[in-house]
Amino acid sequence: MTDHINFRCPCCHGSQFRTSNYDVTEKNPFGAKCIFCKTPMVTLDNISHYMASKAPQTELYK
């Protein structure tokens, strides 16, 4: 189900993730977490909303 969704980590900007039923929450409905820093992943279509509301302003692509 998550094979065609593009995720991005809001902290380290990684795109590799793992999914787990134990990590499913209202804010993380797919249970996807970054394999590097263990932060819940966000989809690319709502990362701008996440960055504007919570994360410090950083450059998404370097």
N, C-alpha and C positions, 0 to 999 in steps of 0.2 A: 504494500500500500504506500510506503514512503519512497519507493524507487523513483518516482517521477516528481517529487517535491524537492525544491532547492532550499536547503537550510544553510544558515550562516550563524556562526557563534558571535554574539554581541560583544564578547570580551576579547578573544584572541583572533577573531575573524576567520577561524578555521572552517572548513566545510566537511570534515569527516566526523561522523557521529555513530552512536549506537542507540538502539531503541530498547526499552524495557517496559513491561507492563507496570512495574513498581514505580516508574518515574512519571506515569501519566497523571497530570493535574489539569485544572481548568485552564491555566496559562500555557501548559505544555501538553496539548491533547494527543500528540503522537508519541510522547515519552522519549523524545530524542535528546541526547546529551552529547556534548562535545567530547571526543576521546582524549583531547589534550588537557583541558582545564575543568571538565565535568560541569560546565555551565549549560543550562537548558538552551537548546537551539531555538532560533526563530526563523520563520520563513522569510524569504527575500521580499515578498510583497508587503510584509508588515514590519520590516526592520527599521524603516524610517520612523514609524510611530514609536517603536521601542526605544530607539536612540533619542528621540525628542523628549520622551517622558522619564527615562530611567538612567540610561548609560551616559557616561561622559562623552562629550563631542570628540570623536576620533575620525580619522580618515578610513573609510570602508575599504577602498582598494588602493594599494600602494604601487 
